[in-house]
Amino acid sequence: MGYACPVCEAPQADGEHLANHLAITAIMGREGHEEWLDEHAPEWEDSTRSELAEAVVEHVPETEFPQLFEDTTDGHGHGGQSGATLEQEMARQTAGRGRGDLTDETRDVLAEARELTEEMLDAGEETTGAPDEE
């Protein structure tokens, strides 16, 4: 079971993946995602991942997918085997066939997100000796 994006029908493993997909895709300016979030989760820009996940799954039915996402995610991981960061993976997917090239604005957004993520991880390591985990 999982969720299909209500805008583009991309399969997502769970509510947090769906929330991340919707938010990142909206930030990148893909048609329909920001409008959907504005309508169904108006506080989305100020929400945590788990808050946004709770809000979006209220409006999206669970969907059964034929396989457990291995075939739909192209080796997707969370920094595990592939070692790619979220931003690198999004850039790879965005630049993929049929997706068009990254705009300068999108490159700038991804660079800023990467920088903020690194700062957040560094701050977590300074206070606890390890990155924060949820």
C-alpha positions as CSV (number, residue, x, y, z in Angstrom):
1,M,0.0,0.0,0.0
2,G,1.1,3.6,-0.6
3,Y,-0.2,6.8,-2.0
4,A,-0.4,8.1,-5.6
5,C,0.3,11.8,-5.9
6,P,-3.1,13.5,-6.4
7,V,-1.5,15.8,-9.1
8,C,0.8,13.6,-11.2
9,E,0.0,10.1,-9.8
10,A,3.7,9.4,-9.0
11,P,3.7,6.4,-6.5
12,Q,4.9,7.2,-3.0
13,A,5.6,4.6,-0.3
14,D,3.9,6.4,2.6
15,G,2.5,9.7,3.9
16,E,5.9,11.3,4.5
17,H,7.1,10.4,1.0
18,L,3.9,11.9,-0.4
19,A,4.3,15.1,1.6
20,N,8.0,15.4,0.6
21,H,7.1,14.8,-3.1
22,L,4.3,17.4,-3.1
23,A,6.3,20.1,-1.2
24,I,9.5,19.7,-3.2
25,T,7.7,19.5,-6.5
26,A,5.7,22.6,-5.6
27,I,8.9,24.5,-4.6
28,M,10.4,23.5,-8.0
29,G,7.4,25.1,-9.7
30,R,5.9,22.0,-11.3
31,E,2.3,22.7,-12.4
32,G,-0.5,21.8,-10.0
33,H,1.4,20.7,-6.9
34,E,1.5,24.1,-5.2
35,E,-2.1,24.7,-6.0
36,W,-3.1,21.4,-4.6
37,L,-1.2,22.0,-1.3
38,D,-2.6,25.5,-1.0
39,E,-6.1,24.1,-1.3
40,H,-5.7,21.0,0.9
41,A,-3.0,21.9,3.3
42,P,-2.9,25.7,3.4
43,E,-0.2,25.8,6.1
44,W,2.1,23.5,4.2
45,E,5.1,25.9,4.0
46,D,5.2,26.2,7.8
47,S,4.6,22.5,8.6
48,T,7.0,19.8,9.7
49,R,7.3,16.7,7.5
50,S,5.1,14.7,9.9
51,E,2.5,17.5,10.1
52,L,2.3,17.8,6.4
53,A,2.1,14.0,6.0
54,E,-0.9,13.9,8.3
55,A,-2.6,16.8,6.4
56,V,-2.1,15.3,2.9
57,V,-3.1,11.7,3.6
58,E,-6.5,13.0,4.8
59,H,-7.2,13.9,1.2
60,V,-5.5,11.1,-0.7
61,P,-6.8,7.5,-0.5
62,E,-4.3,4.7,0.0
63,T,-3.5,2.8,-3.1
64,E,-2.3,-0.7,-3.7
65,F,0.7,-0.9,-6.0
66,P,1.7,-4.2,-7.8
67,Q,5.1,-4.3,-6.2
68,L,6.8,-2.8,-3.2
69,F,8.1,0.3,-5.0
70,E,11.4,-1.3,-6.0
71,D,10.4,-1.1,-9.7
72,T,9.0,2.5,-9.4
73,T,11.8,4.2,-7.5
74,D,14.8,3.5,-9.7
75,G,17.0,2.5,-6.7
76,H,15.6,5.2,-4.4
77,G,17.2,5.3,-1.0
78,H,17.7,7.6,1.9
79,G,21.4,8.1,1.7
80,G,21.9,4.3,1.9
81,Q,23.3,2.4,-1.0
82,S,23.3,5.1,-3.6
83,G,24.7,7.8,-1.3
84,A,22.8,10.5,-3.2
85,T,21.3,13.3,-1.3
86,L,17.7,14.2,-1.7
87,E,18.7,17.3,-3.7
88,Q,20.9,15.2,-6.0
89,E,18.2,12.7,-6.5
90,M,15.6,15.4,-7.3
91,A,18.0,17.0,-9.7
92,R,18.6,13.6,-11.4
93,Q,14.9,13.0,-11.7
94,T,14.1,16.5,-12.9
95,A,16.8,16.3,-15.6
96,G,15.6,12.9,-16.7
97,R,14.1,12.1,-20.1
98,G,10.9,14.0,-20.7
99,R,11.4,16.2,-17.7
100,G,13.2,19.1,-19.3
101,D,16.4,20.8,-18.1
102,L,16.9,22.4,-14.8
103,T,16.4,26.1,-14.9
104,D,18.9,28.5,-13.3
105,E,16.3,29.3,-10.6
106,T,15.8,25.6,-9.8
107,R,19.6,25.0,-9.6
108,D,19.8,28.0,-7.2
109,V,16.9,26.6,-5.0
110,L,18.6,23.1,-4.9
111,A,22.0,24.7,-4.0
112,E,20.4,26.7,-1.2
113,A,18.5,23.6,0.0
114,R,21.8,21.6,0.0
115,E,23.6,24.4,1.9
116,L,20.8,24.7,4.5
117,T,20.7,20.9,4.9
118,E,24.5,20.7,5.5
119,E,24.3,23.6,8.0
120,M,21.4,21.8,9.8
121,L,23.4,18.5,9.9
122,D,26.5,20.3,11.1
123,A,24.5,22.0,13.9
124,G,23.1,18.6,15.0
125,E,26.6,17.1,15.1
126,E,27.9,20.0,17.2
127,T,25.2,19.6,19.8
128,T,24.9,15.8,20.0
129,G,27.9,14.4,18.2
130,A,25.7,12.9,15.6
131,P,23.0,14.0,13.1
132,D,19.5,14.5,14.5
133,E,17.1,11.7,13.8
134,E,13.3,11.8,13.9
